[in-house]
């Protein structure tokens, strides 16, 4: 097995002088390889020096998607109805999901929205030319609690399995209580204006 970056120079990945015992011939750890297209060659040779070769083209992608939750912002006080604005960018972006949690330890998350299948392969299933894809998110959401803290998390994943996320905390203030007032008669000549908190 040989790995050839940029379809030029090459280096051996694995070599053996006997038939393999399993279907896995070698493990290529790509963390130290730069993002690029590579060709992997499988070359076999028998005792009579007859050779056969087969190759495939692969792309190494170790770059995490970039994302930003633009609104609401962290520690913002919000009403039950909010608009979630965000931006995601990646060359091979595949999916993103919005989740929320009311658990202060953030161990339990529930889905707000999921979008998958963003990366479209070509008809011949070849890798497309690398091109940065930017997704803008604009979602209306009704917070499912009357008051308290809510955590919102955005997670993006590309086709290589790279994933990144961002979470924020927002606060739904205590609901406004209506103060009951009496009727105002012309003889009163005055009225009291009451401004409740959180308005």
N, C-alpha and C positions, 0 to 999 in steps of 0.2 A: 504494500500500500504506500502510495506517495501523495503528498500534498503539495500543490504547486500554486503559490500565490500569484495573482495577476496573470495567470496562465503562462508564466515564464519560468523562473527558477523553481527548483523543487527540493524537497527533503523527505527522507523516508519516515513513514509513520509506524510501520511494522514490517517485520520480515521473518519468515519461518521456512524451515526445510522439511516440514511434514504437513500432512493434511490437518486442517483445523478440527478441533474436537467440538466446538460450538459454532453457532451462527454468527457470533460476535468475533470479528477478526481483530479489531483494535478499538481503542477509545481515544478520540482526539479531544483534548481539553483546549477549548478555543479562547479561554479567558485572557491568555497572553497574546493572542493573535489580533492584529488590527482589523478593523472593519473593512472588508474588501470581498471581491469574488475570488473563489478558489476552484481549482479542478482537482478532484481526487481520482487517482489512477489505481486500478487493480491489475497487477501484472503477474501472470502465472507462467512457469517454465517447467518442462518435464526433463527426464534424464537424457533425452536426445536433443536437448537444447531447443525444442519447439516452444514458442512463446505465444501467448494470447493476452490481449489487454482490453480493458473496459474502463471508461471514465464517466464521471458525472460532474456537473458544475453546481457549486453551493455558494452561499453567501454568508459570511460571518457578520453578525450584528450584536455587539455588546453594549450598544448605546441605549440608555433608558429613555422612555418617552418624557417629554417636558410638559408640565401642566401648571395651571394656576387657577385657583378659585377666586374670581374677581368680586363676586357679590353673592351673598352677604359676606362681610369681613369678620375676622375672628373677634369674639367678645362683643359682637353687635347685639343690640336689643331690637327684636323684630316682632312683627305681628304674626298671626297664625298663617296668613297668606304671604308667601315670599316668592321672589323670582331668583332662581339660581343661575348665575352667569359664570362661565368658565371658558378656558381655552386650552387645547391640547395640541401638541405637535410631535410628529415622529415620521420617519421614512416608511416604516412598515407597520403603522398603527392598525391593530386588529379590532380592539374593543375597548369600551369604557363603561363604568358603572358608577352610579350615585347611590349612596347608602346613608342611613341615619341611625343614631343610637341615642337612647335616653339613659343608658347604663353609664354611670360615672367611671367605671373601670373599662368601658368600651370593649367588653367581651362579646356582646351580642349586637349584631347589626342587621337591619332590615333594608330591603331594596327600595329605592325610589324610582330608578330608571336604569335600564340596561340597553346598550347598543352594541351589537356584535356584527362580524362579517364586514368590517370596514375596508379590509385589504382585498382588492379584487385581483385575482390571478389573470394572466393573459389566456387566450383561447388554447394556445399550445402548452400552457402550464409552465412556461419559462418565467424566470424572474424578471420583473419589470425594471426599467432603468431607475436607479435611486432618485427619488424626488420627495422633498419634504411635504408632508400632508398636515394641514392645520384644520382642526375642528373647533367650531364655536358652539358652546352650549347655552341655551336660553330656555329654561324650564320653569313653569309655574308649579308650585308645590304648596299644599296645605299641611302645616305642621300638625301632627296627630295628638298633641297634648295641649291642655288649656294654659299651663304655665310651667316654668322651670327651664332647665338646661337641655339643649339638644346639640348633639355632635353630628356634623355633616362630613362625609368622606367621599372624595373623588379618586378613583383608581383607573389607570390606563395600562393596557397591555398590548405588546406588539406580537407579530407572528413568531418571533424567535423566543418568546417567553419572558422578555424583559418587562418589568412592571414597576410603576412608581405611583405614589399616592400622596394626597394632601388632605388633612382634616382640619376643620374649624369648629369652634364652639359658639353657639348663639344662645341668647336668653329670651324666653317669652315672658314678659312681665305679668304680674298678677292682674287679672281682669279688673276693669274699672267698675266700681259699684255706683249705681245711680242713687243720688240723694233725693228723697221725696220732699217736695216743697209745697207750701200752700198757695192759694190763689193770691194774686196781687190786685188790690182794689185801687181805684183812683184816689182814695183818701190816704193811702200809704205814702205816696209821693217819693218812694224809694224802692229799690230792689237789690237783692244780694246775688252776686255772681259767684258761682262755685266752680273752680278749676280743679278737677281731680288730678291726682298724681299720674305720671306716665302719659301725659297728653301733650 
